[in-house]
């Protein structure tokens, strides 16, 4: 089995054939839908992935075998079930970049799905928070002087006061972080361009740790069968009080988001 695609390795070691192999795997709609489902950060069974992809069980097995052989997904057996997840945070970064590219250009003539609003508001992007809430949260951290962004917003780092604040909130900034699997090789703090807001949100070990902490506190809850996350009343009050999240954060630059009740 090939090793997961090492995006942080020297580009010279990535051959054209290897890049073409990965691109071909991602070019199939069924496989792409399976990988998008895994962007929620949770391990899923072949049956669950089959429903996301809209294909039969045998077809799903074939797709998963190809993805696993290429090091794009990893499998783990537990009891009678086999669970699949993305093989590494680097694979998730590739998928996220493609999601941003896919939303560029003219809008598709497609009515928004019932979950689109919820996904734009708050969702998991592999192991970190994304959506309008994530963008607003990064803005609040920057405004309070806890995180310093580059002029382009492509790089981020916690300030000394930010490290104290985040540690007091319960984050381990020196540990390997949620789902990293690579120890200190994974950057502590970086940004992703949010595909729905077109502004940066936090990723890296800090972004992963923050999402994990918000879930543990019950400030965010997962929506079954979706990458959407629900912000609880206690969570919104906590983020406003602790992070100074603006009370009008839901408005955003693009106007309010409609979420089906």
Rosetta silent file (secondary structure, phi, psi, omega in degrees, C-alpha in Angstrom):
SEQUENCE: XXXXXXXXXXXXXXXXXXXXXXXXXXXXXXXXXXXXXXXXXXXXXXXXXXXXXXXXXXXXXXXXXXXXXXXXXXXXXXXXXXXXXXXXXXXXXXXXXXXXXXXXXXXXXXXXXXXXXXXXXXXXXXXXXXXXXXXXXXXXXXXXXXXXXXXXXXXXXXXXXXXXXXXXXXXXXXXXXXXXXXXXXXXXXXXXXXXXXXXXXXXXXXXXXXXXXXXXXXXXXXXXXXXXXXXXXXXXXXXXXXXXXXXXXXXXXXXXXXXXX
SCORE:     score description
SCORE:     0.000 S_00000001
   1 L     0.000  135.792  179.389    0.000    0.000    0.000 S_00000001
   2 L   -71.149  152.354  177.500    1.302    3.456   -0.901 S_00000001
   3 L   -73.198  153.688  176.253    1.999    5.929    1.859 S_00000001
   4 L   -56.146  148.263 -177.507   -0.425    8.866    2.297 S_00000001
   5 L   -60.461  113.396 -176.114    0.337   11.800    0.030 S_00000001
   6 L   -87.838   90.735 -176.472    2.976   13.885    1.932 S_00000001
   7 L   -67.990  -22.594 -177.966    2.137   17.461    1.016 S_00000001
   8 L   -91.428    2.783  176.750    4.765   18.848    3.382 S_00000001
   9 L   -82.504  168.419 -179.938    7.557   16.838    1.784 S_00000001
  10 L   -61.975  131.096 -177.849    9.828   18.297   -0.887 S_00000001
  11 H   -56.482  -26.194 -177.357    7.838   18.646   -4.160 S_00000001
  12 H   -62.144  -22.601 -177.901   10.656   16.964   -6.081 S_00000001
  13 H   -85.186   -7.390  178.142    9.680   13.625   -4.550 S_00000001
  14 L   -93.695  106.127 -177.918    6.133   13.786   -5.965 S_00000001
  15 L   -75.672  159.837  176.716    6.340   12.269   -9.444 S_00000001
  16 H   -61.377  -36.250  179.716    3.996   13.195  -12.248 S_00000001
  17 H   -64.929  -39.559  179.918    2.683    9.641  -12.280 S_00000001
  18 H   -66.584  -42.445  177.799    1.848    9.809   -8.574 S_00000001
  19 H   -62.750  -42.772  179.424    0.035   13.133   -8.989 S_00000001
  20 H   -64.324  -36.012  178.621   -1.894   11.733  -11.954 S_00000001
  21 H   -62.332  -47.777  179.736   -2.843    8.657   -9.913 S_00000001
  22 H   -64.069  -44.027 -178.866   -4.308   10.765   -7.112 S_00000001
  23 H   -61.895  -39.789  179.238   -6.060   13.090   -9.567 S_00000001
  24 H   -64.864  -38.832  178.763   -7.648   10.160  -11.403 S_00000001
  25 H   -64.610  -40.517 -178.556   -8.983    8.729   -8.158 S_00000001
  26 H   -76.322  -15.192 -176.801  -10.539   12.055   -7.174 S_00000001
  27 L   -78.689   -7.940  178.444  -12.017   12.512  -10.648 S_00000001
  28 L   -88.063  126.733 -176.794  -14.701    9.860  -10.169 S_00000001
  29 H   -57.545  -40.596 -179.088  -17.973   11.381   -8.822 S_00000001
  30 H   -64.951  -45.417  178.836  -18.779    8.411   -6.575 S_00000001
  31 H   -65.378  -38.376  179.035  -15.309    8.393   -5.017 S_00000001
  32 H   -61.817  -41.080  179.054  -15.410   12.176   -4.676 S_00000001
  33 H   -66.628  -35.927  176.124  -18.710   11.969   -2.770 S_00000001
  34 H   -63.198  -43.949 -178.433  -17.268    9.322   -0.444 S_00000001
  35 H   -68.403  -35.617  176.195  -14.272   11.520    0.299 S_00000001
  36 H   -63.729  -37.785  176.976  -16.484   14.545    0.894 S_00000001
  37 H   -63.171  -37.030 -179.832  -18.431   12.496    3.446 S_00000001
  38 H   -75.152  -11.803  176.739  -15.157   11.654    5.188 S_00000001
  39 L   -66.811  -11.324  175.061  -14.298   15.358    5.380 S_00000001
  40 L   -70.412  -11.056  178.048  -16.521   15.401    8.454 S_00000001
  41 L    88.112   -5.250 -179.790  -13.624   13.803   10.321 S_00000001
  42 L   -98.465  148.005  175.521  -15.584   10.725   11.386 S_00000001
  43 L   -78.768  135.614 -176.727  -14.824    7.158   10.325 S_00000001
  44 E  -124.107  152.608  178.325  -17.639    5.667    8.231 S_00000001
  45 E   -82.125  162.864  175.801  -18.613    2.147    7.203 S_00000001
  46 H   -57.134  -36.854  178.883  -18.823    1.043    3.551 S_00000001
  47 H   -62.979  -42.290  178.315  -22.615    1.030    3.864 S_00000001
  48 H   -65.876  -40.127  179.180  -22.671    4.647    5.012 S_00000001
  49 H   -68.881  -33.691  177.109  -20.292    5.657    2.237 S_00000001
  50 H   -62.135  -40.779  178.952  -22.413    3.802   -0.321 S_00000001
  51 H   -66.245  -39.135  178.060  -25.421    5.902    0.674 S_00000001
  52 H   -65.169  -36.923 -176.013  -23.409    9.109    0.361 S_00000001
  53 H   -86.855  -18.903 -178.599  -22.137    8.079   -3.072 S_00000001
  54 L    70.725   35.088  179.308  -25.426    6.621   -4.325 S_00000001
  55 L  -128.358  170.601 -177.256  -23.832    3.388   -5.541 S_00000001
  56 L   -75.366  166.407  179.067  -24.148   -0.297   -4.701 S_00000001
  57 H   -61.596  -46.323  178.702  -22.191   -2.119   -2.002 S_00000001
  58 H   -61.216  -39.644  178.592  -19.966   -4.032   -4.488 S_00000001
  59 H   -64.490  -40.525  177.821  -19.172   -0.808   -6.349 S_00000001
  60 H   -60.991  -43.905  179.574  -18.346    0.902   -3.057 S_00000001
  61 H   -59.201  -41.441  178.673  -15.982   -1.908   -2.098 S_00000001
  62 H   -64.277  -43.325  178.561  -14.136   -1.515   -5.381 S_00000001
  63 H   -63.226  -44.684 -178.336  -13.792    2.229   -4.953 S_00000001
  64 H   -65.094  -35.452  178.032  -12.576    1.903   -1.358 S_00000001
  65 H   -62.474  -41.919  178.967  -10.013   -0.704   -2.365 S_00000001
  66 H   -67.053  -42.378 -179.865   -8.536    1.701   -4.928 S_00000001
  67 H   -65.792  -38.882  178.996   -8.529    4.615   -2.495 S_00000001
  68 H   -68.857  -40.412 -179.586   -6.888    2.525    0.227 S_00000001
  69 H   -63.469  -30.718 -179.959   -4.254    1.152   -2.158 S_00000001
  70 L   -87.377   -2.511  179.820   -3.303    4.705   -3.127 S_00000001
  71 L    78.356   20.462  179.111   -3.050    5.822    0.497 S_00000001
  72 L   -86.345  -37.318  175.638   -5.992    8.215    0.253 S_00000001
  73 E  -123.499  160.349  176.258   -8.112    6.457    2.886 S_00000001
  74 E  -126.715  145.437 -177.442   -7.238    4.178    5.784 S_00000001
  75 E  -115.382  150.302  176.488   -9.355    1.330    7.148 S_00000001
  76 E  -142.446  128.324  178.430   -9.773   -0.048   10.634 S_00000001
  77 E   -88.345  134.401  176.482  -11.676   -3.171   11.652 S_00000001
  78 E  -143.119  111.848 -175.130  -13.728   -3.014   14.825 S_00000001
  79 L    64.679 -130.712  179.933  -15.969   -5.931   15.685 S_00000001
  80 L   -88.372   -2.711 -174.260  -17.920   -6.979   12.628 S_00000001
  81 E  -109.860  157.101  175.632  -17.508   -3.630   10.931 S_00000001
  82 E  -120.241  128.249 -176.138  -14.781   -1.963    8.927 S_00000001
  83 E  -112.979  140.136 -179.733  -14.424    1.789    9.225 S_00000001
  84 E  -116.722  144.854  176.223  -12.806    4.142    6.726 S_00000001
  85 E  -143.992  166.713  173.603  -11.330    7.595    7.259 S_00000001
  86 E   -64.872  142.725 -172.121   -9.083    9.963    5.338 S_00000001
  87 L   -70.647  -24.988 -176.144   -5.506    8.752    5.582 S_00000001
  88 L  -164.321  161.565  173.707   -4.006   12.057    6.742 S_00000001
  89 H   -60.654  -29.016  179.831   -4.634   15.769    7.299 S_00000001
  90 H   -65.747  -38.073  175.560   -2.691   16.405    4.085 S_00000001
  91 H   -62.350  -41.330  178.465   -5.272   14.465    2.078 S_00000001
  92 H   -61.509  -36.843  179.597   -7.960   16.607    3.707 S_00000001
  93 H   -66.026  -37.917  176.591   -6.077   19.743    2.635 S_00000001
  94 H   -61.272  -47.230 -179.191   -6.060   18.547   -0.977 S_00000001
  95 H   -63.756  -40.383  179.808   -9.814   17.962   -0.850 S_00000001
  96 H   -63.414  -41.274  178.534  -10.428   21.325    0.799 S_00000001
  97 H   -62.370  -38.903  178.059   -8.446   23.109   -1.912 S_00000001
  98 H   -67.910  -35.283  177.836  -10.524   21.347   -4.575 S_00000001
  99 H   -64.283  -40.282  177.185  -13.724   22.351   -2.776 S_00000001
 100 H   -63.415  -45.220 -179.405  -12.629   25.994   -2.884 S_00000001
 101 H   -64.213  -35.974 -177.037  -11.793   25.700   -6.592 S_00000001
 102 H   -69.295  -23.129  179.822  -15.109   23.969   -7.320 S_00000001
 103 L   -90.210   -5.260  179.413  -17.098   26.891   -5.910 S_00000001
 104 L   -78.190  163.420  177.798  -15.280   29.452   -8.072 S_00000001
 105 L    85.071 -168.181 -176.776  -16.706   30.704  -11.333 S_00000001
 106 L   -64.850  145.709  179.443  -20.386   31.028  -12.329 S_00000001
 107 L   -65.456  145.846  177.722  -22.939   29.553   -9.918 S_00000001
 108 L   -76.850  144.061  179.147  -24.356   26.168  -10.789 S_00000001
 109 L   -81.689   80.833 -176.933  -28.036   26.080  -11.716 S_00000001
 110 L  -147.509  126.796  177.406  -29.049   23.949   -8.775 S_00000001
 111 L   -65.169  140.777 -179.199  -31.470   24.758   -5.965 S_00000001
 112 L   -61.376  138.260  178.779  -29.730   24.733   -2.585 S_00000001
 113 L   -71.757  165.170 -176.432  -30.156   21.509   -0.682 S_00000001
 114 L   -62.311  -22.074 -177.841  -31.882   21.456    2.700 S_00000001
 115 L  -100.049   -2.415 -175.485  -28.562   21.267    4.513 S_00000001
 116 H   -58.260  -44.796 -179.775  -26.718   23.920    2.532 S_00000001
 117 H   -61.634  -43.487  179.577  -27.556   26.701    4.969 S_00000001
 118 H   -64.021  -38.255  179.050  -26.497   24.635    7.965 S_00000001
 119 H   -67.862  -37.875  179.373  -23.222   23.712    6.253 S_00000001
 120 H   -69.993  -28.839 -178.179  -22.448   27.332    5.441 S_00000001
 121 H   -75.002  -51.369  179.670  -23.148   28.359    9.021 S_00000001
 122 L  -159.755  131.540 -179.210  -20.961   25.786   10.817 S_00000001
 123 E  -153.720  165.710  172.763  -19.446   22.505    9.695 S_00000001
 124 E   -93.004  134.586  175.641  -16.480   20.255   10.277 S_00000001
 125 E  -113.481   86.988 -170.986  -13.702   20.460    7.704 S_00000001
 126 L    63.401  -90.716 -176.926  -11.953   17.147    8.424 S_00000001
 127 L  -122.322   10.503  179.528  -10.808   17.888   11.988 S_00000001
 128 E  -132.975  168.719 -176.508  -11.398   21.629   12.359 S_00000001
 129 E   -81.508  139.192  177.839  -14.285   24.092   12.348 S_00000001
 130 E  -137.347  173.827 -179.310  -15.363   25.776    9.114 S_00000001
 131 L    98.679 -176.460 -176.406  -18.186   28.000    7.922 S_00000001
 132 H   -58.520  -38.003  179.533  -19.339   31.447    8.979 S_00000001
 133 H   -62.417  -42.372 -179.392  -18.885   30.629   12.658 S_00000001
 134 H   -64.422  -41.682  178.920  -15.255   29.612   12.095 S_00000001
 135 H   -64.153  -43.173  178.996  -14.505   32.782   10.138 S_00000001
 136 H   -65.971  -35.933 -179.705  -16.131   34.937   12.836 S_00000001
 137 H   -67.547  -41.317  176.275  -14.242   33.083   15.560 S_00000001
 138 H   -63.794  -40.423  177.367  -10.887   33.708   13.877 S_00000001
 139 H   -60.770  -39.002  178.605  -11.843   37.360   13.485 S_00000001
 140 H   -67.559  -41.145  178.445  -12.627   37.564   17.201 S_00000001
 141 H   -63.043  -39.723  178.588   -9.321   35.927   18.136 S_00000001
 142 H   -68.536  -42.951 -178.419   -7.449   38.396   15.938 S_00000001
 143 H   -62.896  -32.318  179.674   -9.392   41.388   17.284 S_00000001
 144 L   -84.621   -1.019  179.158   -8.549   40.379   20.865 S_00000001
 145 L    78.808   18.359 -179.579   -4.863   40.078   19.995 S_00000001
 146 L   -88.539  -25.370  179.935   -4.777   36.315   20.541 S_00000001
 147 E  -133.177  137.807  178.508   -3.864   35.408   16.946 S_00000001
 148 E  -109.135  126.210  179.462   -1.718   37.325   14.487 S_00000001
 149 E  -106.143  151.712  171.932   -2.514   37.005   10.766 S_00000001
 150 L   -71.748  168.048 -178.731   -0.373   37.893    7.777 S_00000001
 151 L   -59.455  -34.351 -179.215   -1.631   40.684    5.523 S_00000001
 152 L   -87.901   -7.036 -179.011   -3.037   38.143    3.099 S_00000001
 153 L    74.916   12.295 -176.852   -4.510   35.995    5.859 S_00000001
 154 L   -88.047  -13.952  179.687   -2.597   32.977    4.582 S_00000001
 155 E  -133.171  150.141 -179.152   -0.539   32.483    7.742 S_00000001
 156 E  -146.459  151.502  174.290   -1.428   32.695   11.415 S_00000001
 157 E  -151.926  142.156  177.084    0.281   32.325   14.749 S_00000001
 158 E   -72.841  140.501  175.896   -0.907   32.668   18.348 S_00000001
 159 L   -78.880  167.038  176.088    0.565   35.607   20.246 S_00000001
 160 H   -54.704  -42.541  178.284    2.088   35.104   23.714 S_00000001
 161 H   -68.545  -32.600  178.152   -1.127   36.387   25.293 S_00000001
 162 H   -66.457  -37.876  177.021   -3.068   34.155   22.909 S_00000001
 163 H   -61.630  -42.109  178.557   -1.150   31.099   24.061 S_00000001
 164 H   -64.639  -43.588 -179.261   -2.075   31.887   27.656 S_00000001
 165 H   -62.721  -47.470 -176.973   -5.717   32.451   26.728 S_00000001
 166 H   -68.920  -35.863  176.288   -6.014   29.253   24.694 S_00000001
 167 H   -65.302  -39.880  178.232   -4.231   27.185   27.334 S_00000001
 168 H   -66.004  -27.969  178.170   -6.642   28.539   29.963 S_00000001
 169 H   -76.191  -13.457  176.352   -9.512   27.505   27.675 S_00000001
 170 L   111.164   14.523 -179.604   -8.199   23.952   27.801 S_00000001
 171 L   -95.685  137.508  176.156   -6.119   23.599   24.642 S_00000001
 172 L   -95.876   98.995 -175.745   -2.778   21.775   24.636 S_00000001
 173 L   -77.970  -11.958 -177.863   -0.694   23.830   22.222 S_00000001
 174 L  -102.903   -6.938  179.611    2.386   21.653   22.633 S_00000001
 175 L   -82.893  173.931 -178.399    0.741   18.267   22.003 S_00000001
 176 L   -68.603  -25.218  177.558    0.390   16.534   18.614 S_00000001
 177 L    91.197  159.117 -178.571   -3.245   17.596   18.286 S_00000001
 178 L   -60.649  124.420  170.911   -6.461   15.891   17.273 S_00000001
 179 L    67.235   11.751 -176.026   -6.076   13.510   14.342 S_00000001
 180 L   -71.376  -46.710  178.943   -2.610   14.692   13.367 S_00000001
 181 L    66.368    2.769 -176.132   -0.898   11.326   13.418 S_00000001
 182 L  -133.948   16.718  176.596    2.366   13.107   12.679 S_00000001
 183 H    58.026 -138.345 -173.088    3.319   14.748   15.957 S_00000001
 184 H   -76.038   -4.312  178.469    5.001   18.107   15.709 S_00000001
 185 H   -64.778  -29.293  179.962    5.388   17.891   11.906 S_00000001
 186 L   -78.652  132.801 -178.356    1.901   19.297   11.537 S_00000001
 187 L   -58.830  144.962  178.161    1.835   23.101   11.866 S_00000001
 188 L   -67.166  -47.293 -172.104    0.374   24.435   15.099 S_00000001
 189 L  -140.331  123.033  175.254   -1.582   27.247   13.513 S_00000001
 190 E  -149.012  177.289 -179.867   -2.458   27.905    9.909 S_00000001
 191 E  -122.587  154.377  170.399   -5.448   29.076    7.912 S_00000001
 192 E  -118.835  143.966  172.457   -7.720   27.603    5.257 S_00000001
 193 E   -77.387  115.758 -177.480   -9.687   29.685    2.778 S_00000001
 194 L   -67.572  124.930 -173.442  -13.288   28.925    3.702 S_00000001
 195 L   -69.446  -24.154 -179.486  -15.060   27.744    0.538 S_00000001
 196 L   -93.621  -31.354 -178.184  -18.420   29.258    1.514 S_00000001
 197 L   -98.371  -18.389 -177.560  -17.233   32.534    3.095 S_00000001
 198 L    58.202   30.921  174.280  -14.116   33.092    0.933 S_00000001
 199 L  -135.475  160.477 -173.861  -12.290   34.261    4.042 S_00000001
 200 E   -75.846  149.939  167.331   -9.804   32.356    6.216 S_00000001
 201 E  -130.358  165.769 -176.220  -10.595   30.104    9.150 S_00000001
 202 E   -76.036  139.590  170.406   -8.227   28.329   11.546 S_00000001
 203 E  -136.150 -151.588 -176.425   -6.791   24.904   10.801 S_00000001
 204 H    71.661 -169.363 -178.889   -3.645   23.077   11.892 S_00000001
 205 H   -64.368  -33.272  178.978   -3.286   21.576   15.362 S_00000001
 206 H   -67.306  -44.829  178.483   -4.841   24.650   16.937 S_00000001
 207 H   -61.881  -40.266  179.064   -7.927   24.471   14.735 S_00000001
 208 H   -66.707  -43.694 -179.967   -8.326   20.759   15.455 S_00000001
 209 H   -65.162  -35.931  179.898   -7.904   21.220   19.184 S_00000001
 210 H   -66.137  -45.061  178.072  -10.399   24.075   19.250 S_00000001
 211 H   -61.863  -44.929  179.896  -13.108   22.027   17.516 S_00000001
 212 H   -58.822  -42.311 -179.083  -12.480   19.078   19.809 S_00000001
 213 H   -66.293  -41.339  179.871  -12.767   21.323   22.873 S_00000001
 214 H   -65.059  -34.409  176.582  -16.009   22.927   21.669 S_00000001
 215 H   -70.680  -41.803  179.521  -17.521   19.477   21.111 S_00000001
 216 H   -62.187  -39.951 -179.997  -16.407   18.253   24.541 S_00000001
 217 H   -72.300  -14.301 -175.920  -17.968   21.310   26.185 S_00000001
 218 L    79.644   12.617  177.343  -21.212   20.706   24.319 S_00000001
 219 L   -75.117  -29.320  172.358  -21.006   24.143   22.728 S_00000001
 220 E  -122.991  146.618  174.191  -21.143   22.427   19.342 S_00000001
 221 E  -131.148  149.659  179.382  -22.920   19.175   18.474 S_00000001
 222 E   -80.642  148.723  174.167  -22.661   17.026   15.371 S_00000001
 223 L   -98.177  119.039 -177.415  -25.595   16.542   13.009 S_00000001
 224 L   -55.457  134.298  177.355  -25.997   12.806   12.237 S_00000001
 225 L    73.824   14.254 -177.903  -25.213   11.973    8.623 S_00000001
 226 L  -146.822  158.787  172.413  -23.857   15.440    7.849 S_00000001
 227 L   -83.750   -6.585 -179.591  -20.747   17.567    8.258 S_00000001
 228 E   -65.120  146.625  176.721  -22.973   20.321    9.648 S_00000001
 229 E  -120.838  143.133  178.657  -22.482   21.325   13.273 S_00000001
 230 E  -102.882  126.987  174.728  -25.105   22.829   15.564 S_00000001
 231 E   -86.602  117.387 -178.777  -24.158   25.712   17.835 S_00000001
 232 L   -76.206  165.444  177.716  -26.053   25.253   21.092 S_00000001
 233 H   -61.318  -42.938  177.827  -27.486   28.146   23.092 S_00000001
 234 H   -63.176  -36.410  179.589  -24.897   27.533   25.784 S_00000001
 235 H   -66.268  -44.225  179.774  -22.220   27.438   23.089 S_00000001
 236 H   -64.705  -42.667  178.024  -23.193   30.752   21.544 S_00000001
 237 H   -62.971  -39.494  179.850  -23.352   32.394   24.966 S_00000001
 238 H   -66.896  -40.903  179.851  -19.980   30.872   25.853 S_00000001
 239 H   -68.146  -36.836  178.050  -18.295   32.028   22.649 S_00000001
 240 H   -66.807  -43.218 -177.472  -19.659   35.547   23.082 S_00000001
 241 H   -74.407  -39.475 -173.057  -18.525   35.718   26.705 S_00000001
 242 H   -88.884  -44.568 -175.403  -15.178   33.935   26.325 S_00000001
 243 H  -100.966   -3.021 -175.499  -14.006   34.792   22.800 S_00000001
 244 L    58.923   39.569  174.804  -15.932   38.075   22.396 S_00000001
 245 L   -61.381  129.666 -179.961  -17.667   36.639   19.338 S_00000001
 246 L   -58.844  140.405 -179.025  -19.738   39.491   17.828 S_00000001
 247 L   -66.422  -23.311  179.713  -23.436   39.111   18.580 S_00000001
 248 L   -99.177   25.716 -175.099  -24.245   39.777   14.920 S_00000001
 249 L   -60.503  -26.627 -178.220  -21.795   37.140   13.632 S_00000001
 250 L   -68.200  -22.181 -177.890  -24.593   35.322   11.784 S_00000001
 251 L   -66.830  -51.204  177.711  -25.090   38.283    9.438 S_00000001
 252 L    63.970  178.425 -179.036  -21.668   38.024    7.800 S_00000001
 253 L   -74.081  -25.956 -176.722  -20.554   39.842    4.664 S_00000001
 254 L   -97.784   13.858 -179.216  -23.009   37.941    2.474 S_00000001
 255 L    86.969  171.631 -176.988  -26.129   38.560    4.548 S_00000001
 256 L   -64.700  149.584  178.419  -27.986   36.154    6.842 S_00000001
 257 L  -101.403  130.932  177.546  -27.964   32.437    6.112 S_00000001
 258 L   -86.588  126.092  178.567  -31.266   30.592    6.064 S_00000001
 259 L  -118.983  126.273 -179.829  -31.180   27.320    7.942 S_00000001
 260 L   -64.663  135.921 -179.540  -34.092   24.910    7.695 S_00000001
 261 L   -84.470    0.000    0.000  -35.669   24.230   11.076 S_00000001
